[in-house]
Amino acid sequence: MREMSQSDGFYTMKGYALNADGELTSAMEDYLEMISRLTRQNESVRVSDLSKMLHVKASSVTKMVQQLGQAGLILAEKYGDIYLTDKGRKTGNYLLYRHEVLHGFLCALNHSDNELEQVEKIEHFLDRTTVKNLELLTAQLTEK
């Protein structure tokens, strides 16, 4: 067995998060994903919609809306509607795609029709290559 060196790349979860290239935290991704999901039905969403769907306080939504706005992902009217920017729509569409791929994979793997909790817990830790490969693997697993 090979000995591990200090440069082998082991970190705590916090360490991996600090080394990540992405500008979005897991929480930011959750909010943006939900905004994207809701804007598939309506052009805009409101703080109260997000609060209800994510089971969080309106004050928490307001803080996150400010962060997403600063990141250039949404436009938010004070006490009003929240809209996706082009950057937010593109990022949100990817987050929805990643969610759907992972959900499909876990449902196929576990022979179930609902793996929402697991998806929500692990979706933030997969890179684009892994998501694409899971999509391909799921297609193979579900071929009849």
C-alpha positions as semicolon CSV with decimal commas, in nm:
position;residue;x (nm);y (nm);z (nm)
1;M;0,000;0,000;0,000
2;R;0,130;0,341;-0,095
3;E;0,192;0,596;0,176
4;M;-0,007;0,916;0,169
5;S;0,176;1,241;0,140
6;Q;0,061;1,577;0,266
7;S;-0,021;1,681;-0,089
8;D;-0,273;1,403;-0,160
9;G;-0,564;1,648;-0,151
10;F;-0,758;1,540;0,155
11;Y;-0,962;1,821;0,310
12;T;-1,260;1,863;0,538
13;M;-1,589;1,953;0,368
14;K;-1,522;2,314;0,465
15;G;-1,177;2,290;0,309
16;Y;-1,316;2,162;-0,021
17;A;-1,574;2,442;-0,017
18;L;-1,302;2,703;0,038
19;N;-1,100;2,558;-0,252
20;A;-1,400;2,551;-0,488
21;D;-1,392;2,770;-0,795
22;G;-1,764;2,844;-0,785
23;E;-1,901;3,168;-0,656
24;L;-2,221;3,010;-0,527
25;T;-2,270;2,851;-0,189
26;S;-2,496;2,548;-0,149
27;A;-2,764;2,773;-0,001
28;M;-2,741;3,015;-0,293
29;E;-2,780;2,721;-0,531
30;D;-3,089;2,601;-0,343
31;Y;-3,256;2,941;-0,368
32;L;-3,160;2,992;-0,732
33;E;-3,281;2,643;-0,820
34;M;-3,619;2,715;-0,660
35;I;-3,646;3,056;-0,828
36;S;-3,574;2,885;-1,159
37;R;-3,831;2,615;-1,089
38;L;-4,097;2,872;-1,001
39;T;-4,022;3,097;-1,298
40;R;-4,102;2,808;-1,529
41;Q;-4,464;2,882;-1,430
42;N;-4,448;3,262;-1,390
43;E;-4,203;3,523;-1,510
44;S;-4,131;3,636;-1,156
45;V;-4,155;3,511;-0,798
46;R;-4,203;3,680;-0,465
47;V;-4,026;3,646;-0,131
48;S;-4,338;3,483;0,014
49;D;-4,331;3,216;-0,262
50;L;-3,973;3,124;-0,180
51;S;-4,036;3,132;0,192
52;K;-4,325;2,889;0,155
53;M;-4,154;2,654;-0,092
54;L;-3,823;2,634;0,097
55;H;-3,979;2,635;0,446
56;V;-3,772;2,932;0,564
57;K;-3,850;3,272;0,713
58;A;-3,912;3,565;0,481
59;S;-3,619;3,747;0,643
60;S;-3,386;3,463;0,537
61;V;-3,518;3,486;0,182
62;T;-3,464;3,862;0,179
63;K;-3,099;3,820;0,281
64;M;-3,040;3,555;0,015
65;V;-3,215;3,763;-0,251
66;Q;-2,967;4,042;-0,177
67;Q;-2,674;3,801;-0,219
68;L;-2,811;3,659;-0,544
69;G;-2,866;4,012;-0,670
70;Q;-2,508;4,109;-0,585
71;A;-2,391;3,802;-0,778
72;G;-2,582;3,925;-1,083
73;L;-2,819;3,628;-1,088
74;I;-3,147;3,804;-1,013
75;L;-3,313;4,143;-1,019
76;A;-3,536;4,213;-0,722
77;E;-3,777;4,498;-0,667
78;K;-3,798;4,613;-0,307
79;Y;-4,107;4,443;-0,160
80;G;-4,187;4,315;-0,507
81;D;-4,108;4,067;-0,775
82;I;-3,786;3,873;-0,829
83;Y;-3,666;3,812;-1,185
84;L;-3,381;3,602;-1,322
85;T;-3,107;3,775;-1,518
86;D;-2,965;3,599;-1,824
87;K;-2,680;3,472;-1,606
88;G;-2,928;3,358;-1,341
89;R;-3,145;3,180;-1,598
90;K;-2,845;2,997;-1,745
91;T;-2,714;2,896;-1,402
92;G;-3,061;2,805;-1,277
93;N;-3,129;2,589;-1,581
94;Y;-2,811;2,395;-1,510
95;L;-2,909;2,352;-1,143
96;L;-3,249;2,213;-1,248
97;Y;-3,080;1,981;-1,500
98;R;-2,835;1,859;-1,234
99;H;-3,123;1,798;-0,992
100;E;-3,325;1,605;-1,252
101;V;-3,027;1,391;-1,356
102;L;-2,936;1,302;-0,999
103;H;-3,299;1,231;-0,909
104;G;-3,340;1,005;-1,211
105;F;-3,020;0,820;-1,129
106;L;-3,108;0,763;-0,763
107;C;-3,463;0,653;-0,850
108;A;-3,326;0,402;-1,103
109;L;-3,060;0,282;-0,860
110;N;-3,300;0,243;-0,569
111;H;-3,604;0,130;-0,769
112;S;-3,809;0,415;-0,627
113;D;-4,000;0,712;-0,757
114;N;-3,890;0,973;-0,504
115;E;-3,535;1,042;-0,387
116;L;-3,580;1,415;-0,322
117;E;-3,416;1,424;0,020
118;Q;-3,101;1,244;-0,098
119;V;-3,078;1,465;-0,407
120;E;-3,105;1,781;-0,199
121;K;-2,832;1,659;0,033
122;I;-2,574;1,563;-0,230
123;E;-2,641;1,762;-0,548
124;H;-2,403;2,045;-0,452
125;F;-2,101;1,816;-0,448
126;L;-2,106;1,688;-0,806
127;D;-1,913;1,850;-1,087
128;R;-2,041;1,887;-1,443
129;T;-1,850;1,584;-1,572
130;T;-1,998;1,359;-1,304
131;V;-2,350;1,489;-1,371
132;K;-2,314;1,422;-1,744
133;N;-2,178;1,072;-1,678
134;L;-2,464;1,000;-1,436
135;E;-2,706;1,103;-1,709
136;L;-2,542;0,856;-1,950
137;L;-2,532;0,580;-1,688
138;T;-2,898;0,635;-1,598
139;A;-2,993;0,599;-1,964
140;Q;-2,815;0,262;-1,968
141;L;-2,975;0,153;-1,641
142;T;-3,324;0,236;-1,762
143;E;-3,298;0,087;-2,113
144;K;-3,550;-0,187;-2,171
